[in-house]
């Protein structure tokens, strides 16, 4: 059993290579039903091919072997992590801007002003927390009256 035969047999659709904190390269795929069948009956043989399964938000199959001979540099890892963070910030900014579109007048201007002050993921987390707290407080006041 090889990584190629497992990929073909199970129909795994691998992502591009990513870099782990230890600078090892890896790629992931969503497990197929057939992969789970093969995993249950041949787990040790599959693991010998440097394939593992982890659950984060969902189960993913990890291939640690294919790119193992190409260790990444710290600079490559830092670039990858910076790009991930920048992408997350762009998505968060787009989400809040979409929310602001639903607001009118002063509330919309206030929200857009707050968005302009956000430059990190933590900034957006704080903004979300404040908006949630404001919404809960307003709901509480409406219920009280």
C-alpha positions in Angstrom: 0.0 0.0 0.0 1.4 3.4 -1.0 0.2 7.0 -0.6 -0.6 6.9 -4.4 -2.7 3.8 -4.1 -4.5 5.1 -1.0 -5.2 8.4 -2.8 -6.5 6.7 -5.9 -8.5 4.0 -4.1 -10.1 6.3 -1.7 -10.6 9.3 -4.0 -8.7 11.7 -1.7 -8.5 15.2 -2.9 -5.4 16.7 -1.3 -4.9 20.3 -0.5 -1.8 22.2 -1.4 1.2 21.7 1.0 1.1 23.6 4.2 3.9 24.1 6.8 3.6 22.9 10.4 5.2 24.8 13.3 8.1 22.3 13.3 8.7 23.3 9.6 7.5 19.9 8.2 5.4 20.1 5.1 2.0 18.4 5.1 -1.2 18.3 3.1 -4.8 17.4 4.0 -7.9 15.9 2.5 -11.4 15.3 3.6 -11.9 11.6 4.3 -14.3 9.7 2.0 -16.6 6.9 3.1 -14.3 4.4 1.4 -11.3 5.9 3.2 -13.0 5.2 6.6 -13.6 1.6 5.5 -10.0 1.2 4.5 -8.8 3.0 7.7 -10.8 0.6 9.9 -9.4 -2.5 8.3 -5.8 -1.3 7.5 -5.1 1.5 10.0 -1.5 0.3 10.9 -0.6 -0.1 7.2 -2.0 3.3 6.3 -0.1 4.9 9.3 3.1 3.4 7.9 2.7 5.7 4.9 2.8 8.7 7.3 -0.9 9.2 7.0 -2.9 10.2 10.1 -6.4 11.4 10.9 -7.2 14.3 13.2 -10.4 16.1 14.2 -10.4 19.9 14.5 -13.6 21.4 13.3 -14.0 18.3 11.1 -12.1 15.1 10.5 -9.1 15.6 8.1 -6.6 13.1 6.7 -3.1 14.3 7.0 -0.2 13.2 4.7 3.1 13.9 6.5 5.2 11.8 4.2 5.0 13.2 0.6 6.7 16.5 1.4 8.8 15.2 4.3 12.1 15.4 2.3 11.5 19.2 1.7 11.8 20.9 5.1 10.5 24.5 5.1 12.4 27.5 6.3 11.3 29.7 9.2 10.7 32.5 6.7 8.4 30.3 4.6 6.4 29.4 7.7 6.2 33.0 8.9 5.0 34.1 5.4 2.3 31.4 5.5 1.1 32.4 8.9 1.0 36.1 8.0 -1.0 35.3 4.9 -3.5 33.2 6.9 -3.9 36.1 9.4 -4.3 38.7 6.6 -6.9 36.5 5.0 -8.8 36.1 8.3 -8.7 39.9 8.8 -10.1 40.5 5.3 -13.0 38.0 5.9 -13.8 39.6 9.3 -13.7 43.1 7.8 -16.0 42.0 4.9 -18.4 40.5 7.5 -18.6 43.7 9.6 -19.0 45.8 6.5 -21.9 43.7 5.4 -23.4 44.0 8.8 -23.0 47.8 8.6 -24.9 47.9 5.3 -28.0 46.8 7.2 -27.7 49.7 9.6 -28.9 53.2 8.9 -27.5 56.7 9.5 -25.4 57.3 12.7 -25.2 53.6 13.6 -23.8 52.7 10.2 -21.2 55.5 10.4 -20.3 54.4 13.9 -19.8 50.8 12.8 -17.7 51.8 9.7 -15.6 54.0 12.0 -15.0 51.1 14.3 -14.1 48.8 11.4 -11.5 51.3 10.2 -9.8 51.1 13.7 -9.5 47.3 13.5 -6.1 46.1 12.3 -5.7 42.7 14.0 -7.8 39.6 14.6 -7.9 40.7 18.3 -9.3 44.1 17.3 -12.2 42.4 15.4 -12.8 39.9 18.2 -13.1 42.9 20.6 -15.5 44.6 18.2 -17.6 41.5 17.9 -17.7 41.2 21.7 -18.8 44.8 22.0 -21.5 44.6 19.3 -22.8 41.4 20.9 -22.8 43.0 24.4 -24.6 46.0 22.9 -27.2 43.9 21.3 -27.8 41.9 24.5 -28.0 45.1 26.6 -30.5 46.6 24.1 -32.6 43.4 24.2 -32.5 43.3 28.0 -33.7 47.0 28.1 -36.5 46.2 25.7 -37.6 43.3 27.8 -37.5 45.3 31.0 -39.7 48.1 29.7 
